[in-house]
């Protein structure tokens, strides 16, 4: 489901080093991250409106891990000088399933900022 909208890229398991997920040290570290993520994100969010640089928020409409409604749209609304790009049907691993579209969006955004 994380790769909604684009399928799994060739050699994804190897390139993403998925075998690390099963390493006990890595597994414990990931578990710790999951337990503390909400608290950390809540604390960071208090500073979003203080960001002064332009920010491009890119997400997929089918992301079931990080909700576009709860997180991405709120993030973009709270950061001054931000823009939200929502790729319809894209899941959580949008950087894999829509990489060329993301690169094009970033390129266009930079060009608009230079004008």
N, CA, C and O atoms as CSV, one atom per row, in Angstrom:
chain,resi,resn,atom,element,x,y,z
A,1,UNK,N,N,0.807,-1.197,0.000
A,1,UNK,CA,C,0.000,0.000,0.000
A,1,UNK,C,C,0.857,1.271,0.000
A,1,UNK,O,O,0.433,2.305,-0.517
A,2,UNK,N,N,2.040,1.196,0.569
A,2,UNK,CA,C,2.899,2.374,0.619
A,2,UNK,C,C,3.326,2.838,-0.757
A,2,UNK,O,O,3.637,4.014,-0.951
A,3,UNK,N,N,3.345,1.919,-1.720
A,3,UNK,CA,C,3.757,2.271,-3.074
A,3,UNK,C,C,2.565,2.480,-3.992
A,3,UNK,O,O,2.692,2.314,-5.205
A,4,UNK,N,N,1.422,2.835,-3.450
A,4,UNK,CA,C,0.222,3.058,-4.255
A,4,UNK,C,C,0.515,3.997,-5.419
A,4,UNK,O,O,1.223,4.994,-5.279
A,5,UNK,N,N,-0.042,3.654,-6.553
A,5,UNK,CA,C,0.040,4.533,-7.701
A,5,UNK,C,C,1.240,4.319,-8.598
A,5,UNK,O,O,1.325,4.952,-9.651
A,6,UNK,N,N,2.169,3.458,-8.229
A,6,UNK,CA,C,3.330,3.319,-9.079
A,6,UNK,C,C,3.970,1.952,-9.076
A,6,UNK,O,O,4.867,1.695,-9.880
A,7,UNK,N,N,3.546,1.085,-8.214
A,7,UNK,CA,C,4.148,-0.236,-8.153
A,7,UNK,C,C,5.520,-0.200,-7.500
A,7,UNK,O,O,6.038,0.865,-7.164
A,8,UNK,N,N,6.092,-1.367,-7.329
A,8,UNK,CA,C,7.389,-1.481,-6.685
A,8,UNK,C,C,8.480,-1.354,-7.748
A,8,UNK,O,O,8.469,-2.097,-8.729
A,9,UNK,N,N,9.423,-0.425,-7.568
A,9,UNK,CA,C,10.508,-0.279,-8.530
A,9,UNK,C,C,11.381,-1.536,-8.585
A,9,UNK,O,O,11.432,-2.303,-7.623
A,10,UNK,N,N,12.063,-1.740,-9.706
A,10,UNK,CA,C,12.974,-2.876,-9.850
A,10,UNK,C,C,14.020,-2.855,-8.737
A,10,UNK,O,O,14.532,-1.795,-8.377
A,11,UNK,N,N,14.329,-4.018,-8.203
A,11,UNK,CA,C,15.350,-4.178,-7.165
A,11,UNK,C,C,15.079,-3.360,-5.906
A,11,UNK,O,O,16.015,-3.022,-5.182
A,12,UNK,N,N,13.825,-3.037,-5.635
A,12,UNK,CA,C,13.489,-2.197,-4.475
A,12,UNK,C,C,13.987,-2.805,-3.169
A,12,UNK,O,O,14.569,-2.100,-2.345
A,13,UNK,N,N,13.768,-4.084,-2.972
A,13,UNK,CA,C,14.154,-4.744,-1.717
A,13,UNK,C,C,15.646,-4.561,-1.459
A,13,UNK,O,O,16.052,-4.250,-0.339
A,14,UNK,N,N,16.464,-4.755,-2.499
A,14,UNK,CA,C,17.912,-4.636,-2.356
A,14,UNK,C,C,18.337,-3.186,-2.200
A,14,UNK,O,O,19.109,-2.860,-1.297
A,15,UNK,N,N,17.842,-2.309,-3.071
A,15,UNK,CA,C,18.241,-0.901,-3.032
A,15,UNK,C,C,17.827,-0.221,-1.729
A,15,UNK,O,O,18.559,0.624,-1.214
A,16,UNK,N,N,16.693,-0.571,-1.205
A,16,UNK,CA,C,16.200,0.036,0.038
A,16,UNK,C,C,16.783,-0.641,1.268
A,16,UNK,O,O,16.502,-0.236,2.396
A,17,UNK,N,N,17.586,-1.660,1.058
A,17,UNK,CA,C,18.214,-2.413,2.142
A,17,UNK,C,C,17.182,-2.882,3.166
A,17,UNK,O,O,17.357,-2.724,4.374
A,18,UNK,N,N,16.107,-3.462,2.647
A,18,UNK,CA,C,15.006,-3.923,3.483
A,18,UNK,C,C,15.449,-4.978,4.498
A,18,UNK,O,O,14.813,-5.140,5.539
A,19,UNK,N,N,16.527,-5.690,4.204
A,19,UNK,CA,C,16.999,-6.703,5.142
A,19,UNK,C,C,17.375,-6.082,6.493
A,19,UNK,O,O,17.364,-6.768,7.515
A,20,UNK,N,N,17.707,-4.790,6.498
A,20,UNK,CA,C,18.038,-4.109,7.757
A,20,UNK,C,C,16.855,-4.073,8.720
A,20,UNK,O,O,17.039,-3.976,9.933
A,21,UNK,N,N,15.640,-4.152,8.178
A,21,UNK,CA,C,14.455,-4.139,9.041
A,21,UNK,C,C,14.479,-5.281,10.042
A,21,UNK,O,O,13.909,-5.175,11.128
A,22,UNK,N,N,15.134,-6.365,9.681
A,22,UNK,CA,C,15.129,-7.556,10.519
A,22,UNK,C,C,16.360,-7.668,11.411
A,22,UNK,O,O,16.479,-8.614,12.189
A,23,UNK,N,N,17.274,-6.710,11.302
A,23,UNK,CA,C,18.424,-6.648,12.196
A,23,UNK,C,C,17.924,-6.194,13.566
A,23,UNK,O,O,17.245,-5.170,13.650
A,24,UNK,N,N,18.238,-6.927,14.653
A,24,UNK,CA,C,17.688,-6.583,15.975
A,24,UNK,C,C,17.964,-5.147,16.418
A,24,UNK,O,O,17.084,-4.502,16.989
A,25,UNK,N,N,19.159,-4.640,16.167
A,25,UNK,CA,C,19.490,-3.275,16.576
A,25,UNK,C,C,18.645,-2.258,15.808
A,25,UNK,O,O,18.114,-1.313,16.391
A,26,UNK,N,N,18.529,-2.460,14.507
A,26,UNK,CA,C,17.728,-1.563,13.675
A,26,UNK,C,C,16.261,-1.656,14.052
A,26,UNK,O,O,15.571,-0.639,14.126
A,27,UNK,N,N,15.780,-2.869,14.291
A,27,UNK,CA,C,14.379,-3.069,14.663
A,27,UNK,C,C,14.054,-2.327,15.958
A,27,UNK,O,O,13.013,-1.678,16.057
A,28,UNK,N,N,14.938,-2.421,16.947
A,28,UNK,CA,C,14.733,-1.712,18.221
A,28,UNK,C,C,14.737,-0.194,18.010
A,28,UNK,O,O,13.904,0.512,18.578
A,29,UNK,N,N,15.664,0.304,17.200
A,29,UNK,CA,C,15.746,1.736,16.936
A,29,UNK,C,C,14.483,2.233,16.233
A,29,UNK,O,O,13.951,3.287,16.582
A,30,UNK,N,N,14.001,1.471,15.238
A,30,UNK,CA,C,12.767,1.847,14.542
A,30,UNK,C,C,11.574,1.836,15.492
A,30,UNK,O,O,10.703,2.702,15.412
A,31,UNK,N,N,11.538,0.865,16.379
A,31,UNK,CA,C,10.445,0.782,17.356
A,31,UNK,C,C,10.461,1.992,18.281
A,31,UNK,O,O,9.414,2.566,18.580
A,32,UNK,N,N,11.650,2.375,18.732
A,32,UNK,CA,C,11.776,3.570,19.581
A,32,UNK,C,C,11.294,4.812,18.843
A,32,UNK,O,O,10.590,5.649,19.408
A,33,UNK,N,N,11.679,4.924,17.574
A,33,UNK,CA,C,11.242,6.067,16.766
A,33,UNK,C,C,9.719,6.123,16.672
A,33,UNK,O,O,9.121,7.191,16.805
A,34,UNK,N,N,9.099,4.968,16.442
A,34,UNK,CA,C,7.637,4.933,16.326
A,34,UNK,C,C,6.950,5.390,17.612
A,34,UNK,O,O,5.919,6.062,17.570
A,35,UNK,N,N,7.524,5.022,18.744
A,35,UNK,CA,C,6.931,5.374,20.035
A,35,UNK,C,C,7.036,6.875,20.302
A,35,UNK,O,O,6.135,7.457,20.905
A,36,UNK,N,N,8.126,7.507,19.859
A,36,UNK,CA,C,8.356,8.922,20.188
A,36,UNK,C,C,7.972,9.891,19.071
A,36,UNK,O,O,8.013,11.105,19.274
A,37,UNK,N,N,7.605,9.388,17.914
A,37,UNK,CA,C,7.347,10.261,16.767
A,37,UNK,C,C,6.260,11.298,17.037
A,37,UNK,O,O,6.461,12.479,16.754
A,38,UNK,N,N,5.126,10.889,17.571
A,38,UNK,CA,C,4.028,11.835,17.779
A,38,UNK,C,C,4.454,12.980,18.689
A,38,UNK,O,O,4.165,14.142,18.400
A,39,UNK,N,N,5.127,12.666,19.768
A,39,UNK,CA,C,5.588,13.700,20.700
A,39,UNK,C,C,6.572,14.654,20.011
A,39,UNK,O,O,6.490,15.870,20.186
A,40,UNK,N,N,7.491,14.100,19.235
A,40,UNK,CA,C,8.488,14.922,18.553
A,40,UNK,C,C,7.852,15.816,17.488
A,40,UNK,O,O,8.191,16.995,17.382
A,41,UNK,N,N,6.944,15.263,16.710
A,41,UNK,CA,C,6.280,16.045,15.665
A,41,UNK,C,C,5.423,17.153,16.290
A,41,UNK,O,O,5.389,18.276,15.787
A,42,UNK,N,N,4.748,16.835,17.365
A,42,UNK,CA,C,3.929,17.836,18.060
A,42,UNK,C,C,4.813,18.993,18.532
A,42,UNK,O,O,4.448,20.159,18.384
A,43,UNK,N,N,5.947,18.672,19.088
A,43,UNK,CA,C,6.867,19.715,19.583
A,43,UNK,C,C,7.423,20.545,18.426
A,43,UNK,O,O,7.485,21.771,18.520
A,44,UNK,N,N,7.825,19.894,17.342
A,44,UNK,CA,C,8.358,20.621,16.179
A,44,UNK,C,C,7.307,21.517,15.546
A,44,UNK,O,O,7.623,22.614,15.085
A,45,UNK,N,N,6.068,21.062,15.520
A,45,UNK,CA,C,5.010,21.810,14.843
A,45,UNK,C,C,4.799,23.198,15.452
A,45,UNK,O,O,4.284,24.098,14.788
A,46,UNK,N,N,5.190,23.366,16.695
A,46,UNK,CA,C,5.050,24.676,17.350
A,46,UNK,C,C,5.942,25.729,16.702
A,46,UNK,O,O,5.725,26.928,16.880
A,47,UNK,N,N,6.938,25.282,15.957
A,47,UNK,CA,C,7.881,26.226,15.345
A,47,UNK,C,C,7.667,26.410,13.840
A,47,UNK,O,O,8.389,27.186,13.214
A,48,UNK,N,N,6.705,25.725,13.254
A,48,UNK,CA,C,6.491,25.810,11.809
A,48,UNK,C,C,6.264,27.245,11.338
A,48,UNK,O,O,6.830,27.663,10.328
A,49,UNK,N,N,5.444,27.995,12.061
A,49,UNK,CA,C,5.113,29.350,11.599
A,49,UNK,C,C,6.292,30.307,11.691
A,49,UNK,O,O,6.208,31.431,11.197
A,50,UNK,N,N,7.382,29.888,12.308
A,50,UNK,CA,C,8.578,30.710,12.382
A,50,UNK,C,C,9.542,30.504,11.228
A,50,UNK,O,O,10.551,31.202,11.132
A,51,UNK,N,N,9.246,29.560,10.356
A,51,UNK,CA,C,10.122,29.322,9.207
A,51,UNK,C,C,9.993,30.474,8.220
A,51,UNK,O,O,8.885,30.901,7.894
A,52,UNK,N,N,11.120,30.969,7.750
A,52,UNK,CA,C,11.077,32.116,6.842
A,52,UNK,C,C,11.432,31.758,5.406
A,52,UNK,O,O,11.214,32.556,4.494
A,53,UNK,N,N,11.982,30.554,5.196
A,53,UNK,CA,C,12.367,30.168,3.838
A,53,UNK,C,C,11.172,29.539,3.111
A,53,UNK,O,O,10.257,29.019,3.750
A,54,UNK,N,N,11.184,29.589,1.784
A,54,UNK,CA,C,10.120,28.921,1.032
A,54,UNK,C,C,10.180,27.408,1.269
A,54,UNK,O,O,11.264,26.830,1.351
A,55,UNK,N,N,9.022,26.780,1.376
A,55,UNK,CA,C,8.946,25.339,1.631
A,55,UNK,C,C,7.952,24.718,0.649
A,55,UNK,O,O,6.837,25.212,0.481
A,56,UNK,N,N,8.368,23.641,0.011
A,56,UNK,CA,C,7.493,22.886,-0.878
A,56,UNK,C,C,7.136,21.582,-0.177
A,56,UNK,O,O,8.016,20.789,0.158
A,57,UNK,N,N,5.855,21.366,0.041
A,57,UNK,CA,C,5.363,20.155,0.696
A,57,UNK,C,C,4.790,19.259,-0.397
A,57,UNK,O,O,3.868,19.655,-1.109
A,58,UNK,N,N,5.336,18.053,-0.530
A,58,UNK,CA,C,4.891,17.115,-1.564
A,58,UNK,C,C,4.364,15.865,-0.879
A,58,UNK,O,O,5.020,15.301,-0.003
A,59,UNK,N,N,3.180,15.437,-1.281
A,59,UNK,CA,C,2.571,14.253,-0.683
A,59,UNK,C,C,1.690,13.542,-1.705
A,59,UNK,O,O,1.408,14.066,-2.783
A,60,UNK,N,N,1.268,12.347,-1.341
A,60,UNK,CA,C,0.361,11.582,-2.187
A,60,UNK,C,C,-0.999,11.470,-1.531
A,60,UNK,O,O,-1.096,11.348,-0.310
A,61,UNK,N,N,-2.038,11.510,-2.325
A,61,UNK,CA,C,-3.405,11.462,-1.791
A,61,UNK,C,C,-3.737,10.112,-1.158
A,61,UNK,O,O,-4.650,10.016,-0.338
A,62,UNK,N,N,-2.992,9.065,-1.541
A,62,UNK,CA,C,-3.276,7.727,-1.020
A,62,UNK,C,C,-2.281,7.296,0.059
A,62,UNK,O,O,-2.133,6.104,0.328
A,63,UNK,N,N,-1.603,8.262,0.674
A,63,UNK,CA,C,-0.647,7.946,1.733
A,63,UNK,C,C,-1.403,7.508,2.973
A,63,UNK,O,O,-2.128,8.302,3.574
A,64,UNK,N,N,-1.240,6.247,3.362
A,64,UNK,CA,C,-1.926,5.709,4.533
A,64,UNK,C,C,-1.040,5.746,5.774
A,64,UNK,O,O,-1.484,5.392,6.866
A,65,UNK,N,N,0.213,6.175,5.607
A,65,UNK,CA,C,1.151,6.244,6.725
A,65,UNK,C,C,1.172,7.637,7.344
A,65,UNK,O,O,1.089,7.783,8.564
A,66,UNK,N,N,1.284,8.653,6.503
A,66,UNK,CA,C,1.281,10.047,6.952
A,66,UNK,C,C,0.115,10.724,6.233
A,66,UNK,O,O,0.199,11.015,5.039
A,67,UNK,N,N,-0.942,10.967,6.945
A,67,UNK,CA,C,-2.173,11.479,6.347
A,67,UNK,C,C,-1.974,12.837,5.680
A,67,UNK,O,O,-1.519,13.781,6.325
A,68,UNK,N,N,-2.309,12.944,4.399
A,68,UNK,CA,C,-2.244,14.244,3.741
A,68,UNK,C,C,-3.173,15.266,4.406
A,68,UNK,O,O,-2.842,16.448,4.497
A,69,UNK,N,N,-4.316,14.808,4.861
A,69,UNK,CA,C,-5.281,15.719,5.492
A,69,UNK,C,C,-4.782,16.225,6.840
A,69,UNK,O,O,-4.853,17.419,7.130
A,70,UNK,N,N,-4.281,15.316,7.654
A,70,UNK,CA,C,-3.857,15.679,9.007
A,70,UNK,C,C,-2.487,16.348,9.009
A,70,UNK,O,O,-2.278,17.333,9.718
A,71,UNK,N,N,-1.563,15.825,8.229
A,71,UNK,CA,C,-0.186,16.287,8.323
A,71,UNK,C,C,0.223,17.251,7.215
A,71,UNK,O,O,0.585,18.392,7.501
A,72,UNK,N,N,0.174,16.824,5.979
A,72,UNK,CA,C,0.723,17.615,4.879
A,72,UNK,C,C,-0.029,18.927,4.665
A,72,UNK,O,O,0.586,19.983,4.515
A,73,UNK,N,N,-1.337,18.857,4.651
A,73,UNK,CA,C,-2.116,20.085,4.437
A,73,UNK,C,C,-1.972,21.035,5.618
A,73,UNK,O,O,-1.908,22.251,5.434
A,74,UNK,N,N,-1.920,20.489,6.827
A,74,UNK,CA,C,-1.722,21.324,8.011
A,74,UNK,C,C,-0.339,21.954,7.989
A,74,UNK,O,O,-0.188,23.139,8.288
A,75,UNK,N,N,0.665,21.170,7.639
A,75,UNK,CA,C,2.030,21.679,7.549
A,75,UNK,C,C,2.099,22.851,6.572
A,75,UNK,O,O,2.641,23.907,6.900
A,76,UNK,N,N,1.556,22.664,5.390
A,76,UNK,CA,C,1.583,23.723,4.378
A,76,UNK,C,C,0.804,24.962,4.835
A,76,UNK,O,O,1.203,26.089,4.539
A,77,UNK,N,N,-0.279,24.760,5.538
A,77,UNK,CA,C,-1.081,25.897,6.009
A,77,UNK,C,C,-0.361,26.682,7.105
A,77,UNK,O,O,-0.544,27.894,7.220
A,78,UNK,N,N,0.448,26.007,7.903
A,78,UNK,CA,C,1.109,26.660,9.025
A,78,UNK,C,C,2.442,27.308,8.672
A,78,UNK,O,O,2.925,28.157,9.422
A,79,UNK,N,N,3.038,26.933,7.564
A,79,UNK,CA,C,4.329,27.509,7.179
A,79,UNK,C,C,4.105,28.645,6.194
A,79,UNK,O,O,3.554,28.438,5.113
A,80,UNK,N,N,4.536,29.854,6.570
A,80,UNK,CA,C,4.452,30.957,5.614
A,80,UNK,C,C,5.321,30.635,4.392
A,80,UNK,O,O,6.326,29.937,4.523
A,81,UNK,N,N,4.960,31.117,3.249
A,81,UNK,CA,C,5.746,30.923,2.021
A,81,UNK,C,C,5.861,29.447,1.641
A,81,UNK,O,O,6.901,29.012,1.148
A,82,UNK,N,N,4.802,28.684,1.866
A,82,UNK,CA,C,4.840,27.268,1.494
A,82,UNK,C,C,3.841,26.986,0.382
A,82,UNK,O,O,2.901,27.745,0.145
A,83,UNK,N,N,4.076,25.885,-0.277
A,83,UNK,CA,C,3.162,25.422,-1.320
A,83,UNK,C,C,2.989,23.918,-1.154
A,83,UNK,O,O,3.944,23.210,-0.831
A,84,UNK,N,N,1.779,23.435,-1.374
A,84,UNK,CA,C,1.470,22.020,-1.271
A,84,UNK,C,C,1.227,21.448,-2.660
A,84,UNK,O,O,0.450,22.000,-3.439
A,85,UNK,N,N,1.889,20.349,-2.963
A,85,UNK,CA,C,1.623,19.597,-4.191
A,85,UNK,C,C,1.141,18.221,-3.764
A,85,UNK,O,O,1.841,17.508,-3.044
A,86,UNK,N,N,-0.040,17.850,-4.201
A,86,UNK,CA,C,-0.669,16.583,-3.857
A,86,UNK,C,C,-0.777,15.735,-5.122
A,86,UNK,O,O,-1.492,16.098,-6.056
A,87,UNK,N,N,-0.066,14.606,-5.152
A,87,UNK,CA,C,-0.130,13.709,-6.298
A,87,UNK,C,C,-1.256,12.709,-6.078
A,87,UNK,O,O,-1.224,11.905,-5.146
A,88,UNK,N,N,-2.247,12.777,-6.951
A,88,UNK,CA,C,-3.423,11.920,-6.840
A,88,UNK,C,C,-3.034,10.453,-6.988
A,88,UNK,O,O,-2.366,10.064,-7.946
A,89,UNK,N,N,-3.466,9.651,-6.022
A,89,UNK,CA,C,-3.244,8.214,-6.071
A,89,UNK,C,C,-1.896,7.743,-5.561
A,89,UNK,O,O,-1.669,6.538,-5.454
A,90,UNK,N,N,-0.995,8.665,-5.242
A,90,UNK,CA,C,0.336,8.275,-4.768
A,90,UNK,C,C,0.288,7.895,-3.294
A,90,UNK,O,O,-0.441,8.495,-2.504
A,91,UNK,N,N,1.081,6.886,-2.941
A,91,UNK,CA,C,1.138,6.424,-1.554
A,91,UNK,C,C,2.294,7.038,-0.789
A,91,UNK,O,O,2.829,8.077,-1.178
A,92,UNK,N,N,2.677,6.389,0.302
A,92,UNK,CA,C,3.679,6.925,1.217
A,92,UNK,C,C,5.079,7.002,0.600
A,92,UNK,O,O,5.820,7.946,0.875
A,93,UNK,N,N,5.438,6.044,-0.208
A,93,UNK,CA,C,6.780,6.040,-0.791
A,93,UNK,C,C,6.782,6.722,-2.152
A,93,UNK,O,O,7.266,6.179,-3.145
A,94,UNK,N,N,6.235,7.907,-2.165
A,94,UNK,CA,C,6.073,8.694,-3.389
A,94,UNK,C,C,7.409,8.971,-4.077
A,94,UNK,O,O,7.462,9.113,-5.298
A,95,UNK,N,N,8.489,9.049,-3.293
A,95,UNK,CA,C,9.806,9.301,-3.885
A,95,UNK,C,C,10.234,8.158,-4.799
A,95,UNK,O,O,11.091,8.349,-5.662
A,96,UNK,N,N,9.655,6.982,-4.622
A,96,UNK,CA,C,9.960,5.851,-5.494
A,96,UNK,C,C,8.943,5.733,-6.635
A,96,UNK,O,O,9.318,5.513,-7.787
A,97,UNK,N,N,7.685,5.877,-6.312
A,97,UNK,CA,C,6.639,5.653,-7.313
A,97,UNK,C,C,6.431,6.834,-8.261
A,97,UNK,O,O,5.932,6.651,-9.372
A,98,UNK,N,N,6.806,8.032,-7.840
A,98,UNK,CA,C,6.579,9.223,-8.665
A,98,UNK,C,C,7.833,10.104,-8.745
A,98,UNK,O,O,7.735,11.330,-8.780
A,99,UNK,N,N,9.005,9.470,-8.773
A,99,UNK,CA,C,10.257,10.238,-8.682
A,99,UNK,C,C,10.398,11.292,-9.779
A,99,UNK,O,O,10.800,12.419,-9.493
A,100,UNK,N,N,10.080,10.957,-11.008
A,100,UNK,CA,C,10.250,11.935,-12.095
A,100,UNK,C,C,9.251,13.079,-11.965
A,100,UNK,O,O,9.575,14.225,-12.277
A,101,UNK,N,N,8.051,12.779,-11.512
A,101,UNK,CA,C,7.060,13.844,-11.307
A,101,UNK,C,C,7.501,14.780,-10.177
A,101,UNK,O,O,7.302,15.993,-10.249
A,102,UNK,N,N,8.095,14.204,-9.147
A,102,UNK,CA,C,8.588,15.025,-8.029
A,102,UNK,C,C,9.726,15.925,-8.500
A,102,UNK,O,O,9.750,17.115,-8.186
A,103,UNK,N,N,10.660,15.366,-9.246
A,103,UNK,CA,C,11.777,16.170,-9.753
A,103,UNK,C,C,11.276,17.316,-10.631
A,103,UNK,O,O,11.776,18.437,-10.539
A,104,UNK,N,N,10.300,17.036,-11.473
A,104,UNK,CA,C,9.736,18.076,-12.334
A,104,UNK,C,C,9.031,19.149,-11.498
A,104,UNK,O,O,9.146,20.340,-11.787
A,105,UNK,N,N,8.309,18.729,-10.474
A,105,UNK,CA,C,7.607,19.686,-9.613
A,105,UNK,C,C,8.595,20.583,-8.874
A,105,UNK,O,O,8.382,21.791,-8.768
A,106,UNK,N,N,9.665,19.996,-8.368
A,106,UNK,CA,C,10.687,20.787,-7.670
A,106,UNK,C,C,11.365,21.750,-8.638
A,106,UNK,O,O,11.585,22.916,-8.311
A,107,UNK,N,N,11.690,21.265,-9.816
A,107,UNK,CA,C,12.319,22.112,-10.831
A,107,UNK,C,C,11.418,23.293,-11.177
A,107,UNK,O,O,11.888,24.429,-11.231
A,108,UNK,N,N,10.133,23.041,-11.412
A,108,UNK,CA,C,9.191,24.126,-11.716
A,108,UNK,C,C,9.065,25.100,-10.561
A,108,UNK,O,O,9.009,26.311,-10.775
A,109,UNK,N,N,9.022,24.591,-9.347
A,109,UNK,CA,C,8.890,25.428,-8.163
A,109,UNK,C,C,10.101,26.343,-7.996
A,109,UNK,O,O,9.961,27.517,-7.654
A,110,UNK,N,N,11.296,25.790,-8.243
A,110,UNK,CA,C,12.515,26.610,-8.149
A,110,UNK,C,C,12.503,27.690,-9.211
A,110,UNK,O,O,12.867,28.833,-8.933
A,111,UNK,N,N,12.092,27.350,-10.421
A,111,UNK,CA,C,12.038,28.333,-11.502
A,111,UNK,C,C,11.058,29.458,-11.180
A,111,UNK,O,O,11.334,30.624,-11.465
A,112,UNK,N,N,9.917,29.116,-10.589
A,112,UNK,CA,C,8.943,30.138,-10.223
A,112,UNK,C,C,9.494,31.055,-9.135
A,112,UNK,O,O,9.212,32.253,-9.125
A,113,UNK,N,N,10.269,30.497,-8.231
A,113,UNK,CA,C,10.854,31.275,-7.146
A,113,UNK,C,C,11.920,32.235,-7.648
A,113,UNK,O,O,12.158,33.278,-7.038
A,114,UNK,N,N,12.571,31.882,-8.776
A,114,UNK,CA,C,13.630,32.716,-9.321
A,114,UNK,C,C,13.085,33.909,-10.109
A,114,UNK,O,O,13.811,34.871,-10.361
A,115,UNK,N,N,11.823,33.847,-10.493
A,115,UNK,CA,C,11.216,34.926,-11.294
A,115,UNK,C,C,10.957,36.134,-10.458
A,115,UNK,O,O,10.451,37.137,-10.963
